[in-house]
Amino acid sequence: MFSEQAAQRAHTLLSPPSANNATFARVPVATYTNSSQPFRLGERSFSRQYAHIYATRLIQMRPFLENRAQQHWAQPAPPASSE
């Protein structure tokens, strides 16, 4: 449809615009089916994204921080709970 109309006017592609505005009939889309559901991402939580990094950091820093706390408050820190 469009290509047939365009082929008839191919000689005017490099010519100045005409006063006649060409219009093309649109084809109605009555049978559209949304098939995007398999590609949609579900809800995701990124709150624990760096949890392993922070846990390792805290494990490595605990002795240093306990020492600093003992120096600052002059009391031994309570033992760590094993949760």
HUPERA-V892617 format. One record per residue. N is the residue number from 1. RES is the residue in one letter. SS is DSSP state (a for helix, b for strand, c for the rest). OMEGA is omega in whole degrees, -180 to 180 (none if undefined). Layout:
BEGIN
n:N res:RES ss:SS omega:OMEGA
n:N res:RES ss:SS omega:OMEGA
END
This chain:
BEGIN
n:1 res:M ss:c omega:-180
n:2 res:F ss:a omega:-178
n:3 res:S ss:a omega:178
n:4 res:E ss:a omega:180
n:5 res:Q ss:a omega:-180
n:6 res:A ss:a omega:180
n:7 res:A ss:a omega:179
n:8 res:Q ss:a omega:-177
n:9 res:R ss:c omega:-176
n:10 res:A ss:a omega:-179
n:11 res:H ss:a omega:-178
n:12 res:T ss:a omega:-176
n:13 res:L ss:c omega:-178
n:14 res:L ss:c omega:180
n:15 res:S ss:c omega:177
n:16 res:P ss:c omega:180
n:17 res:P ss:c omega:179
n:18 res:S ss:c omega:179
n:19 res:A ss:c omega:-179
n:20 res:N ss:c omega:179
n:21 res:N ss:c omega:180
n:22 res:A ss:c omega:176
n:23 res:T ss:c omega:-179
n:24 res:F ss:c omega:180
n:25 res:A ss:c omega:178
n:26 res:R ss:c omega:178
n:27 res:V ss:c omega:-180
n:28 res:P ss:c omega:180
n:29 res:V ss:c omega:-176
n:30 res:A ss:c omega:-174
n:31 res:T ss:c omega:179
n:32 res:Y ss:c omega:176
n:33 res:T ss:c omega:179
n:34 res:N ss:c omega:-178
n:35 res:S ss:c omega:-175
n:36 res:S ss:c omega:-175
n:37 res:Q ss:a omega:180
n:38 res:P ss:a omega:-177
n:39 res:F ss:a omega:-179
n:40 res:R ss:c omega:178
n:41 res:L ss:c omega:177
n:42 res:G ss:c omega:177
n:43 res:E ss:c omega:179
n:44 res:R ss:c omega:179
n:45 res:S ss:c omega:179
n:46 res:F ss:c omega:-176
n:47 res:S ss:c omega:-179
n:48 res:R ss:c omega:-174
n:49 res:Q ss:c omega:-177
n:50 res:Y ss:c omega:-175
n:51 res:A ss:a omega:-178
n:52 res:H ss:a omega:179
n:53 res:I ss:a omega:-180
n:54 res:Y ss:a omega:180
n:55 res:A ss:a omega:178
n:56 res:T ss:a omega:180
n:57 res:R ss:a omega:180
n:58 res:L ss:a omega:178
n:59 res:I ss:a omega:-179
n:60 res:Q ss:a omega:-177
n:61 res:M ss:a omega:-174
n:62 res:R ss:a omega:-180
n:63 res:P ss:a omega:179
n:64 res:F ss:a omega:-178
n:65 res:L ss:a omega:177
n:66 res:E ss:a omega:179
n:67 res:N ss:a omega:179
n:68 res:R ss:a omega:179
n:69 res:A ss:a omega:178
n:70 res:Q ss:a omega:178
n:71 res:Q ss:a omega:-176
n:72 res:H ss:a omega:-176
n:73 res:W ss:a omega:178
n:74 res:A ss:c omega:175
n:75 res:Q ss:c omega:176
n:76 res:P ss:c omega:179
n:77 res:A ss:c omega:178
n:78 res:P ss:c omega:-179
n:79 res:P ss:c omega:-179
n:80 res:A ss:c omega:177
n:81 res:S ss:c omega:-179
n:82 res:S ss:c omega:180
n:83 res:E ss:c omega:none
END
